[in-house]
Amino acid sequence: MLGTAFVKGSPCWIDLGSPNIRAAASFYGEVFGWTFEDFGPEAGGYGFLKNHDRSIGAIGGLDEGAMSAWTAYFAAPDVDAVTKDVQSHGGSVRAEPFDVMDAGRMSQVSDPQGAGFALWQAGSHAGFDTASQVGELLWVELHTPDPDAAFGFYRDLFGWRSQKMDAPGMTYTVVSTSQGDIEDASFGGIAPDDQQGPRWVPYFHVADPDATAARVQASGGMVLMPAADVPDVGRIAWFADPAGAVFAVLKPDPRQGS
């Protein structure tokens, strides 16, 4: 389960690039009840999203020409070294490593199939304060045309482990960090998808996906996949916010221990 014991390759942060930070903060506040802590002009409008006063992610602006999207950050004890490893394993670098004041050091990269993500080396900021509870990041999922090749890249980069499971219409790859019990260390999955561009999609824990869908629509977002039950997983739904950023929600099956 996704948590805050950050080891190499574990999700440690997530942020949204948006063309209108204030509008995005308002939308997600209406959908999830999050509040927004604005760090002011010196931070370019970047600010933390809070769930009951606990930092669970952030919203920032967009680079020119970029599309609004959520970015998953993975922990890297040495960002410079892991960034070089991305390239040696066939990935690409979108932004070379740089310091974020005293908070940490990061880079922006893509895997060989084009899915973007970020690397984070903790300074004063380790990552999100909490995860997996209602209103928080619960799972990250990679959609890619070649799941086996994609997993090979991340295995070589981070030491991830995998388990295959049958899912409706596909074979799904559950991924775990290199440390601990493989099931307890699982935090995400890889799904075959040759219809959309390769991308990481965040899943947020909700108590009622159907009610969340209603709030998304009432707040100007779009329902991409209505709430549906997935055997042995839970009830999920997919959305796009008013700027087009894709995200999903999950009410876990209580029998799965989430």
Secondary structure, 3 states (H helix, E strand, C coil): CCCCCCCCCCEEEEEEECCCHHHHHHHHHHHHCCEEEECCHHHCCCEEEEECCEEEEEEECCCCCCCCEEEEEEECCCHHHHHHHHHHCCCEEEEEEEEECCCEEEEEEECCCCCEEEEEEECCCCCCCCCCCCCCEEEEEEEECCHHHHHHHHHHHHCCEEEEEEECCEEEEEEECCCCCCCCCEEEEEEECCCCCCEEEEEEECCCHHHHHHHHHHCCCEEEEEEEEECCCEEEEEEECCCCCEEEEEEECHHHCC
